Amino acid sequence: MKVLITGALGGIAQGGVIQVLEKNFELKLTDYKEPEKELKHKFIKTDIRDYLEVKKIVKEADAIVHLGAIANPSEDPFLIYSTNVMGTINLLESAWQNNIKRFIYASSIHIYGLPFNPEYLPIDEEHPLNPCTPYALSKFLSEETGRLYTKRYDFTFISLRIGSVFLRKESYNNLKKENIKDRQEVLWNHIHPRDIGQLIKLSLLKDIKGFEAFNAVADDHTFPEISSLELIRRFFPLVKKINNKDNFLIRKEASLISIEKAKRILGYKPNYNFRDYQKWETLI
Ligand SMILES: NC(=O)c1ccc[n+]([C@@H]2O[C@H](COP(=O)([O-])OP(=O)(O)OC[C@H]3O[C@@H](n4cnc5c(N)ncnc54)[C@H](O)[C@@H]3O)[C@@H](O)[C@H]2O)c1
């Protein structure tokens, strides 16, 4: 299968996704930056805001993995919308014109609202969406546009609602030193780019039709010395419902963002738990 990856020079692509996907797929990479080193795969420079350029690069692809975006929520909103929303529309329209049947999209957990004010925990894909920033809205609009294309033709759009990615061991070391309140708003989640690679690989291969969204985080949280139920009791005392409580009793540090759907439908098995991060050889 020939797979086009946008945002291929970005942190998530370079930090693990390409290494995972190159084992199974023929990759074509694109970004609007110039590569600083020689790449193993074919690379084409493209600005995804330019429809005519995008139309050219999707040719011959069987699937698109769309990671290219303004990933910094504090950036200028006009830049965020023009890149993240129009860029996605350009890719979707080009996919449709070229009869490309599968599109994997890098969405974000920001789509549930930030700071999180959960109606229930753990947050699953059915939880109400509440985009509160231009960045979160750009992810929401992209998901909805993808959904629209699944109604228009025989098309699969899989949205991975990615959590917090840290590319360096130092960042993980810093997490250990943080005040527990600092990352309450993202429910102390994390994910390694290689596990994102695993989710993308499974999304490319599984027999799924139409629109599906999956939370994309690790199996645990970044304060394992405190159980998930205790975190909920202390920091979210007003949450009305805790679903699948047994899971929190069996795995005391289970993530407060549910990955049960990804496990069940995709067969996702996260390989990178916070407790072991010192042993990860892939972090710089
Ligand atoms: N890093 C995280 O914690 C995180 C969390 C949730 C979702 N995501 C999403 O995952 C994806 C990848 O994130 P990342 O951390 O690798 O971000 P990144 O900023 O490192 O990479 C994004 C890439 O997109 C490229 N890009 C930006 N504008 C472009 C344009 N107009 N045309 C073509 N390419 C363009 C950039 O050059 C960059 O290489 C993004 O869609 C981001 O929103 C990231």
The ligand as a Gaussian input file, in Angstrom:
#p B3LYP/6-31G(d) Opt

LIG

0 1
 N        2.532000      17.005000      19.624000
 C        1.423000      16.798000      20.304000
 O        1.441000      16.727000      21.562000
 C        0.111000      16.612000      19.561000
 C       -1.034000      16.279000      20.313000
 C       -2.244000      16.098000      19.626000
 C       -2.314000      16.219000      18.252000
 N       -1.187000      16.550000      17.555000
 C       -1.314000      16.693000      16.095000
 O       -0.428000      15.761000      15.488000
 C        0.075000      16.308000      14.244000
 C        1.592000      16.295000      14.240000
 O        2.047000      17.026000      15.355000
 P        3.582000      17.296000      15.662000
 O        3.740000      17.326000      17.150000
 O        4.435000      16.391000      14.865000
 O        3.698000      18.787000      15.154000
 P        4.930000      19.495000      14.413000
 O        4.681000      20.962000      14.465000
 O        6.212000      18.989000      14.948000
 O        4.738000      18.966000      12.937000
 C        3.776000      19.486000      12.063000
 C        4.394000      19.550000      10.679000
 O        3.432000      20.159000       9.810000
 C        4.147000      20.992000       8.909000
 N        3.286000      22.059000       8.387000
 C        2.802000      23.137000       9.041000
 N        2.142000      23.940000       8.187000
 C        2.199000      23.339000       6.964000
 C        1.717000      23.694000       5.679000
 N        1.040000      24.828000       5.467000
 N        1.968000      22.853000       4.642000
 C        2.658000      21.693000       4.846000
 N        3.155000      21.321000       6.019000
 C        2.925000      22.136000       7.087000
 C        5.290000      21.582000       9.748000
 O        6.353000      22.022000       8.921000
 C        5.667000      20.413000      10.646000
 O        6.754000      19.672000      10.126000
 C       -0.532000      17.712000      14.139000
 O       -1.687000      17.640000      13.347000
 C       -0.892000      18.050000      15.571000
 O       -1.963000      18.991000      15.628000
 C        0.016000      16.751000      18.171000

